[in-house]
Amino acid sequence: MPSKERYEIVVIGAGPLGLATAYHLAEQDPRRSVLVVDALAGPGEGSMGASNSMVRDVFSSPDNRRLAGASIRFYEHVMGSHESMRDPVPLLDRYGYLWLLSEDQRAEYARLLDDRSARIEARFVALEELGDLPGLERSPTRWFEGALGTAPPAIAGALFGRSCGAVAPEMLAHFYHQEASRLGVEFSFSTCVTGLSFEGTEEILLHEDTRRPLAFQEHIPGRLRISRVHLADGRFVRADRVVVAAGAWSAGLLEPLGVATACSPRPQSTYSVAGPGVDALLDWVPNLDPIDRDQGRPRLPFVILPTGATIKPVFRQRRLWLGCLDTVSRPIGTLEDPGRDGRLDFNMGRLADRGSYATDLLPAFTPYLPGFESAVVRLDRCWGGYYNFSPDGLPILATEAYGVAFLGGDSGSGIMKADSLGRLAAAWCDGATEARLFGGERYPLDRLSLLRRKVEPETMIL
Ligand SMILES: Cc1cc2nc3c(=O)[nH]c(=O)nc-3n(C[C@H](O)[C@H](O)[C@H](O)COP(=O)(O)OP(=O)(O)OC[C@H]3O[C@@H](n4cnc5c(N)ncnc54)[C@H](O)[C@@H]3O)c2cc1C
């Protein structure tokens, strides 16, 4: 439970976005009082803990490239300056991303790579050059047994993202949590926020029934502040500024106050598979040049099929983690409602079911990897978390004059941009209009706002 009744800044959520915000707040000024509250028992246990935790700087949107590129460079810097982040397990393992592309996709990505200003570190690879990916069917003839209609597109080539790979989520969460604590940030875990409320610099007028402010007061500068953070045990803490980084559950805290997030949380599942077919893929040595090798040899990269289905190699566990972007099989929203229940009953196992492995997931793989249908690849475990989709696939930093900011809209790629986003939210707390990303590049906060947004929509969402 929080030790004080008042803080300069309260951050709600100890996921990657809240953790990075707290760390950069303390880095800028360790004297100020910062509280991070999270309903779960430790850092990074929300959607971060359910994620693939991959990192890439290959995006169609220049802003996503800037945010992810600078964050990845920061993670590289952390790894370089902390022995414990390299050995025995590295924080970053950049074994690459390999997009297997249809002809149409190849043409689309060629336009992106031709744009020299984009400076994307990715190159096209001919299939002959790549080597034989075990079990790959390049020209499938049907989607699944008995399917009518068009055949899946043939694979015409590949795109290799060299500086992409995996980040160890628990190490990243631990780093931010430990460093922020060392710099004086207070963390309160197992502490559920049930709501936020307004209070004024002077007596404010509230509707009697709802305890909401009368509308006219919004237009009197400086009068209203969202400064009370209500906890499940009935207590509240006060803050000058509140950063809501509660992932998929953010809207439940902000919308009752009339603050929009513009985001749609959608469950996404991961399926861990094992077996001889998996071993064959894990032992494959492609003809590629990733940044990180294993005993000098390139390994199976993170693979994306033309359907958008993804394969993450988990070398130590001899497993593959399979996923496929899902925006149709389940309704928008979260199963949990911490504001209502006074607790966050997040259960990764409940967000995926073994039955949908065969019905929803495999059909996106088997045209290209028919062996996945047989016993050589068997389902081991499955789990899920949320993508909090913004309308354009870019993150959102929506700030309100009355002291609250929403940091979210990860759209499935929040871990890889977390450091940059944390810097942006910390800059807002300082009253700044721009932040410096790792490496020094300036980034105006308005670019990710809802009202003055200046971004191109992202098309490469995985
Ligand atoms: C299957 C899957 C695969 C993914 N793969 C990747 C990937 O490869 N790379 C990548 O970058 N991203 C990936 N993601 C997305 C990534 O998990 C999110 O972008 C990231 O976790 C968002 O960070 P966050 O801090 O906004 O939210 P979260 O990680 O969900 O953290 C939010 C925190 O807020 C807390 N909270 C919520 N409500 C309350 C409340 N009322 N009171 C107190 N605390 C509260 C939660 O307990 C939680 O700890 C994936 C996600 C899924 C589900």
PDBQT file of the ligand as one rigid body, heavy atoms in Angstrom, charges set to zero:
ROOT
HETATM    1  C1  LIG A 501       0.087 -12.606 -27.630  1.00  0.00    +0.000 C 
HETATM    2  C2  LIG A 501       0.812 -11.281 -27.549  1.00  0.00    +0.000 A 
HETATM    3  C3  LIG A 501       2.012 -11.114 -28.235  1.00  0.00    +0.000 A 
HETATM    4  C4  LIG A 501       2.682  -9.883 -28.161  1.00  0.00    +0.000 A 
HETATM    5  N1  LIG A 501       3.898  -9.751 -28.784  1.00  0.00    +0.000 NA
HETATM    6  C5  LIG A 501       4.593  -8.583 -28.656  1.00  0.00    +0.000 A 
HETATM    7  C6  LIG A 501       5.883  -8.461 -29.219  1.00  0.00    +0.000 A 
HETATM    8  O1  LIG A 501       6.418  -9.399 -29.814  1.00  0.00    +0.000 OA
HETATM    9  N2  LIG A 501       6.550  -7.277 -29.058  1.00  0.00    +0.000 N 
HETATM   10  C7  LIG A 501       5.980  -6.201 -28.402  1.00  0.00    +0.000 A 
HETATM   11  O2  LIG A 501       6.614  -5.148 -28.321  1.00  0.00    +0.000 OA
HETATM   12  N3  LIG A 501       4.745  -6.301 -27.880  1.00  0.00    +0.000 NA
HETATM   13  C8  LIG A 501       4.052  -7.465 -27.988  1.00  0.00    +0.000 A 
HETATM   14  N4  LIG A 501       2.808  -7.588 -27.426  1.00  0.00    +0.000 N 
HETATM   15  C9  LIG A 501       2.170  -6.385 -26.883  1.00  0.00    +0.000 C 
HETATM   16  C10 LIG A 501       2.707  -6.040 -25.526  1.00  0.00    +0.000 C 
HETATM   17  O3  LIG A 501       2.398  -7.050 -24.611  1.00  0.00    +0.000 OA
HETATM   18  C11 LIG A 501       2.064  -4.714 -25.142  1.00  0.00    +0.000 C 
HETATM   19  O4  LIG A 501       2.393  -3.769 -26.139  1.00  0.00    +0.000 OA
HETATM   20  C12 LIG A 501       2.580  -4.183 -23.820  1.00  0.00    +0.000 C 
HETATM   21  O5  LIG A 501       2.442  -5.132 -22.804  1.00  0.00    +0.000 OA
HETATM   22  C13 LIG A 501       1.784  -2.924 -23.477  1.00  0.00    +0.000 C 
HETATM   23  O6  LIG A 501       2.331  -2.382 -22.321  1.00  0.00    +0.000 OA
HETATM   24  P1  LIG A 501       1.420  -1.617 -21.274  1.00  0.00    +0.000 P 
HETATM   25  O7  LIG A 501       2.330  -1.175 -20.202  1.00  0.00    +0.000 OA
HETATM   26  O8  LIG A 501       0.610  -0.610 -22.008  1.00  0.00    +0.000 OA
HETATM   27  O9  LIG A 501       0.359  -2.730 -20.776  1.00  0.00    +0.000 OA
HETATM   28  P2  LIG A 501       0.525  -4.016 -19.855  1.00  0.00    +0.000 P 
HETATM   29  O10 LIG A 501       1.767  -4.747 -20.136  1.00  0.00    +0.000 OA
HETATM   30  O11 LIG A 501      -0.742  -4.787 -19.963  1.00  0.00    +0.000 OA
HETATM   31  O12 LIG A 501       0.632  -3.394 -18.400  1.00  0.00    +0.000 OA
HETATM   32  C14 LIG A 501      -0.476  -2.708 -17.833  1.00  0.00    +0.000 C 
HETATM   33  C15 LIG A 501      -0.389  -2.844 -16.330  1.00  0.00    +0.000 C 
HETATM   34  O13 LIG A 501      -1.430  -2.073 -15.749  1.00  0.00    +0.000 OA
HETATM   35  C16 LIG A 501      -1.929  -2.766 -14.643  1.00  0.00    +0.000 C 
HETATM   36  N5  LIG A 501      -3.303  -2.322 -14.379  1.00  0.00    +0.000 N 
HETATM   37  C17 LIG A 501      -4.333  -2.335 -15.239  1.00  0.00    +0.000 A 
HETATM   38  N6  LIG A 501      -5.441  -1.848 -14.672  1.00  0.00    +0.000 NA
HETATM   39  C18 LIG A 501      -5.093  -1.508 -13.408  1.00  0.00    +0.000 A 
HETATM   40  C19 LIG A 501      -5.804  -0.955 -12.319  1.00  0.00    +0.000 A 
HETATM   41  N7  LIG A 501      -7.099  -0.627 -12.422  1.00  0.00    +0.000 N 
HETATM   42  N8  LIG A 501      -5.148  -0.757 -11.154  1.00  0.00    +0.000 NA
HETATM   43  C20 LIG A 501      -3.821  -1.057 -11.034  1.00  0.00    +0.000 A 
HETATM   44  N9  LIG A 501      -3.114  -1.599 -12.054  1.00  0.00    +0.000 NA
HETATM   45  C21 LIG A 501      -3.733  -1.813 -13.223  1.00  0.00    +0.000 A 
HETATM   46  C22 LIG A 501      -1.842  -4.226 -15.038  1.00  0.00    +0.000 C 
HETATM   47  O14 LIG A 501      -1.782  -5.056 -13.894  1.00  0.00    +0.000 OA
HETATM   48  C23 LIG A 501      -0.570  -4.266 -15.852  1.00  0.00    +0.000 C 
HETATM   49  O15 LIG A 501       0.547  -4.659 -15.080  1.00  0.00    +0.000 OA
HETATM   50  C24 LIG A 501       2.121  -8.799 -27.447  1.00  0.00    +0.000 A 
HETATM   51  C25 LIG A 501       0.928  -8.982 -26.754  1.00  0.00    +0.000 A 
HETATM   52  C26 LIG A 501       0.268 -10.212 -26.790  1.00  0.00    +0.000 A 
HETATM   53  C27 LIG A 501      -1.009 -10.376 -26.047  1.00  0.00    +0.000 C 
ENDROOT
TORSDOF 0
